[in-house]
Amino acid sequence: MSHVETVSAFVEGAPPGELADVIADIKALAVSSPDIVSELTPAFEKYNEEQLVTVKLPGSSQPLIELCLRSRNAGTSVRKVLRELRILTEHQKASAVQSHVVEGAQADLVKSTLKSLGTYVKEHFPNASFGAYPIESDSKVAIIIVANKYSPNNFWNGRWRSLYVFDPASGSLEGFIKVDVHYYEDGNVRLLTNKPVTASISSATGAGIAKEISATEKKYQEELNRSFVSLSEGAFKGLRRQLPVTRQKIEWDKVTSYRLGHDIGGGSSKR
């Protein structure tokens, strides 16, 4: 594996909100190869695509999802639906922005989905970007939700990604929900999930699509909550002893007065 391939893996695996930190580390570690970042454009593009990176358009306060979905995500490109843009890969800024009118066979369904989806997203996410786009020659609709929550001062960052493809002809909804959370205070713990979704919608309307997505994501959130409780009470609890052998918490402000082997050992230490 070449050094570019190795470093590209670092870029592609960067946790949510931490790409700039990864780039800074790469530059610091590769001082003998100052131009290495310029060779990482394919890795940046793949990262933006896989992570459904959001960017703010010039003059707009609302982040827009980077419309660079390829066949493995949504069956075809959805790049030229609402806006066509290029992402400056390293700094994740938009350029060459162009407006597009939603038209075609699924235009009404896209608009109604956006309206219903907007109500759901505002109710359940503190801050999220979402979109609905006609794909595959206007025969299907792709629906995307991306929610980022960064809290570097508390040593954690997270991203929720969900992408669905709705087929009006069959009423099928297929896609995935991905959650990526990184916690790094005095350690390094990362949660990565990938939940496949398959559902059938009898009402091929925006309201029907949003209702199914809402039910699906609520169910998955409840599954995650149960898993967190199970981990907390099970595997994580077994990783460390909550109390010392005395079954009492140490008073750290008085630790200098303890007689090691006697006070901490509960007075049973042997001389």
C-alpha positions in Angstrom: 0.0 0.0 0.0 1.4 3.4 -1.0 1.7 6.3 1.4 -1.1 8.1 -0.4 -3.4 5.1 0.0 -2.5 4.9 3.7 -3.1 8.6 4.3 -6.3 8.5 2.2 -7.7 5.8 4.6 -7.2 8.4 7.5 -9.3 10.9 5.5 -12.0 8.5 4.6 -12.3 7.3 8.2 -12.4 10.8 9.8 -15.1 11.1 12.5 -17.9 13.6 12.1 -16.7 17.2 12.4 -13.1 16.2 12.7 -11.8 16.2 9.1 -9.9 19.5 9.7 -8.2 17.9 12.7 -7.2 14.8 10.6 -5.8 17.1 7.9 -3.8 19.1 10.4 -2.4 15.8 11.8 -1.5 14.6 8.3 0.4 17.8 7.6 2.2 17.6 10.9 3.2 13.9 10.4 4.1 14.3 6.7 6.5 17.3 6.9 8.8 15.6 4.5 5.9 15.4 1.9 4.4 18.9 2.0 2.3 18.4 -1.1 0.6 15.2 0.1 -2.7 16.9 0.8 -3.0 17.9 -2.8 -2.9 14.3 -3.7 -5.8 13.4 -1.5 -8.6 14.9 -3.7 -10.2 11.5 -4.5 -10.2 10.7 -0.7 -11.9 14.0 0.1 -14.5 13.5 -2.6 -15.2 10.0 -1.3 -15.5 11.3 2.2 -18.0 14.0 1.2 -20.0 11.5 -0.8 -20.2 8.8 1.9 -20.8 11.2 4.8 -23.5 13.2 2.9 -21.5 16.3 3.9 -23.6 19.5 4.3 -22.4 22.9 3.2 -23.8 26.4 3.4 -24.5 28.1 0.1 -23.4 31.7 -0.4 -26.0 34.0 1.2 -27.8 31.2 2.9 -27.9 30.1 6.6 -29.4 26.7 5.9 -26.9 23.9 5.2 -27.5 21.9 2.0 -26.6 18.3 1.6 -23.8 17.7 -0.8 -25.6 16.2 -3.8 -23.0 13.7 -5.0 -24.8 10.4 -4.5 -23.7 7.7 -6.8 -25.2 4.4 -7.8 -24.3 2.5 -4.6 -26.4 5.0 -2.6 -29.4 6.1 -4.6 -29.4 4.2 -7.9 -28.2 7.2 -9.9 -26.8 10.7 -9.6 -29.1 13.3 -8.0 -26.6 16.1 -8.5 -28.8 18.4 -10.7 -32.1 18.5 -9.0 -32.4 21.5 -6.8 -28.9 22.9 -7.1 -25.8 22.0 -8.9 -22.6 22.7 -7.0 -19.0 21.7 -6.5 -17.5 21.1 -3.1 -14.0 22.4 -2.5 -12.9 19.1 -1.1 -10.4 20.0 1.6 -12.3 22.9 3.1 -15.8 21.7 2.3 -17.1 25.0 0.8 -19.5 25.3 -2.1 -18.7 26.9 -5.4 -20.3 27.1 -8.9 -23.8 27.2 -7.4 -26.7 27.1 -9.9 -30.4 27.0 -9.2 -32.7 24.4 -10.7 -36.5 24.1 -10.9 -38.1 20.9 -9.7 -40.0 19.5 -12.7 -40.8 16.2 -14.3 -43.1 13.3 -13.5 -42.3 13.3 -9.7 -42.3 17.0 -9.2 -45.5 17.2 -7.2 -44.4 14.2 -5.1 -41.0 15.7 -4.4 -42.6 19.0 -3.3 -45.2 17.4 -1.0 -42.5 15.1 0.5 -40.3 18.1 1.2 -43.2 19.8 3.0 -44.1 16.8 5.2 -40.5 15.8 5.8 -39.8 19.4 6.9 -42.4 19.1 9.6 -41.0 15.8 10.9 -37.4 17.0 10.9 -38.1 20.2 12.8 -40.0 18.2 15.4 -37.4 15.5 16.0 -34.0 17.0 15.2 -32.5 20.1 16.8 -30.6 20.9 13.6 -30.7 18.9 10.4 -30.6 19.2 6.6 -32.9 17.2 4.4 -33.9 16.9 0.8 -36.1 15.0 -1.7 -34.9 14.5 -5.3 -36.2 12.7 -8.4 -33.8 10.1 -9.6 -33.6 7.4 -12.3 -35.2 9.4 -15.1 -37.9 10.7 -12.7 -39.2 7.2 -11.9 -38.2 7.3 -8.2 -37.6 9.7 -5.4 -34.5 9.8 -3.1 -35.1 11.2 0.4 -32.1 12.2 2.6 -31.8 13.5 6.2 -28.5 14.5 7.7 -28.1 15.8 11.3 -24.8 16.9 12.7 -24.1 17.6 16.4 -20.6 18.7 17.3 -19.5 19.3 20.9 -15.6 19.4 20.8 -15.5 21.2 24.2 -17.1 18.0 25.7 -15.0 15.7 23.5 -17.7 14.2 21.3 -19.1 14.7 17.8 -21.9 12.8 16.0 -23.8 12.5 12.7 -27.1 10.9 11.8 -27.5 10.0 8.1 -30.6 8.4 6.6 -31.2 7.8 2.9 -34.2 6.3 1.3 -35.4 5.6 -2.3 -39.1 5.5 -2.9 -40.6 3.7 -5.9 -44.1 5.1 -6.6 -44.8 2.2 -9.0 -44.4 -0.5 -6.3 -44.8 1.6 -3.2 -41.5 0.3 -1.8 -39.2 2.3 0.4 -35.6 1.1 0.7 -32.5 2.7 2.2 -30.4 2.9 5.4 -29.9 4.7 8.7 -26.3 5.3 9.8 -25.2 6.8 13.1 -21.6 7.8 13.7 -20.6 9.1 17.2 -17.1 9.7 18.4 -16.2 10.2 22.1 -12.6 11.0 22.9 -12.1 12.3 26.4 -9.2 10.3 28.0 -9.9 7.6 25.5 -11.3 6.8 22.1 -14.7 5.3 21.7 -16.7 5.3 18.4 -20.2 4.1 17.6 -20.8 3.1 14.0 -24.2 1.7 12.9 -25.8 0.8 9.6 -29.5 -0.1 9.7 -30.9 -1.3 6.4 -34.5 -0.2 5.8 -37.2 -1.9 3.7 -40.8 -0.9 3.9 -44.0 -0.8 1.9 -46.1 2.4 1.6 -49.7 2.1 0.5 -50.2 5.9 0.1 -47.8 7.3 -2.5 -47.9 10.8 -1.1 -45.4 13.0 0.6 -47.4 12.6 3.9 -47.3 8.9 3.5 -43.6 8.8 2.9 -42.8 11.1 5.9 -45.1 9.0 8.1 -43.3 5.8 7.3 -39.9 7.5 7.8 -41.0 8.9 11.1 -42.1 5.5 12.3 -39.0 3.7 11.1 -36.6 6.2 12.6 -38.5 6.3 15.9 -38.3 2.5 16.2 -34.6 2.6 15.4 -33.9 5.3 18.0 -35.7 3.1 20.6 -33.5 0.2 19.6 -30.4 2.3 20.1 -31.6 3.5 23.5 -32.1 -0.1 24.6 -28.7 -1.1 23.3 -27.1 1.8 25.2 -28.8 0.7 28.5 -27.6 -2.8 27.9 -24.0 -1.7 27.2 -24.0 0.5 30.2 -25.3 -2.2 32.6 -23.4 -5.0 31.0 -20.2 -4.8 28.9 -19.2 -1.2 29.9 -19.8 -1.9 33.6 -17.6 -4.9 33.5 -14.7 -2.9 32.1 -13.9 -1.1 35.3 -14.5 -1.5 39.0 -16.9 1.2 40.2 -15.6 1.1 43.8 -12.3 0.1 45.3 -12.0 -3.1 47.3 -13.2 -1.3 50.5 -16.5 -0.7 48.7 -16.2 3.0 49.6 -15.4 6.0 47.3 -12.0 7.5 47.9 -12.1 11.1 49.2 -9.5 12.5 46.8 -9.1 15.8 48.7 -7.9 13.7 51.6 -5.8 11.2 49.6 -2.5 12.6 51.0 -3.6 11.7 54.5 -4.3 8.0 53.7 -1.8 5.5 55.0 -1.3 3.3 52.0 -2.0 -0.4 52.8 -3.9 0.5 56.0 -6.6 3.1 55.3 -7.1 2.2 51.6 -6.7 -1.5 52.4 -9.4 -1.2 55.1 -7.0 -1.7 57.9 -6.3 -5.4 57.0 -3.0 -5.0 55.3 -0.1 -7.2 56.5 3.2 -5.6 57.6 
